[in-house]
Amino acid sequence: MNPLIAAASIVAAGLVVGLASIGLGVGQGTAAGQAVEEIARQPEAEKKYGNAVQEKDSFKKVFIY
């Protein structure tokens, strides 16, 4: 295989993984933020949304650490 093609493939794979993780972070942050806004508007909705927010927080801690 041509070394230039191999190097370009590695760089492209790195860019794809990086952009995908940015999109994932934005999506999870948006979902968690909207859940927190809903809980702030209706405190009794904490039972419905609180567990989802805690699960997202635990997933972030697992992947960061």
C-alpha positions as semicolon CSV with decimal commas, in nm:
position;residue;x (nm);y (nm);z (nm)
1;M;0,000;0,000;0,000
2;N;0,115;0,350;-0,076
3;P;0,249;0,520;0,241
4;L;0,070;0,844;0,152
5;I;-0,264;0,665;0,133
6;A;-0,196;0,487;0,462
7;A;-0,111;0,815;0,637
8;A;-0,416;0,989;0,490
9;S;-0,638;0,702;0,608
10;I;-0,508;0,731;0,962
11;V;-0,560;1,108;0,967
12;A;-0,910;1,072;0,822
13;A;-1,002;0,809;1,081
14;G;-0,883;1,038;1,361
15;L;-1,089;1,327;1,227
16;V;-1,401;1,111;1,199
17;V;-1,369;0,983;1,555
18;G;-1,305;1,334;1,687
19;L;-1,602;1,489;1,508
20;A;-1,829;1,204;1,612
21;S;-1,739;1,247;1,978
22;I;-1,802;1,622;1,956
23;G;-2,147;1,557;1,811
24;L;-2,220;1,301;2,080
25;G;-2,120;1,542;2,354
26;V;-2,337;1,819;2,214
27;G;-2,636;1,588;2,183
28;Q;-2,606;1,452;2,537
29;G;-2,552;1,800;2,677
30;T;-2,861;1,930;2,501
31;A;-3,076;1,643;2,625
32;A;-2,954;1,676;2,984
33;G;-2,995;2,055;2,973
34;Q;-3,353;2,029;2,857
35;A;-3,428;1,777;3,131
36;V;-3,286;2,015;3,392
37;E;-3,496;2,301;3,251
38;E;-3,806;2,083;3,272
39;I;-3,730;1,996;3,635
40;A;-3,679;2,367;3,712
41;R;-4,019;2,451;3,562
42;Q;-4,202;2,159;3,722
43;P;-4,027;2,025;4,032
44;E;-4,268;1,730;4,052
45;A;-4,128;1,609;3,718
46;E;-3,800;1,520;3,890
47;K;-3,919;1,163;3,936
48;K;-3,968;1,137;3,559
49;Y;-3,651;1,312;3,440
50;G;-3,417;1,295;3,739
51;N;-3,314;0,935;3,679
52;A;-3,227;1,008;3,315
53;V;-3,007;1,302;3,414
54;Q;-2,825;1,089;3,672
55;E;-2,768;0,812;3,416
56;K;-2,618;1,055;3,166
57;D;-2,393;1,197;3,437
58;S;-2,274;0,849;3,532
59;F;-2,200;0,765;3,167
60;K;-1,991;1,081;3,136
61;K;-1,794;0,992;3,448
62;V;-1,727;0,640;3,320
63;F;-1,599;0,762;2,984
64;I;-1,396;1,054;3,121
65;Y;-1,221;0,861;3,397
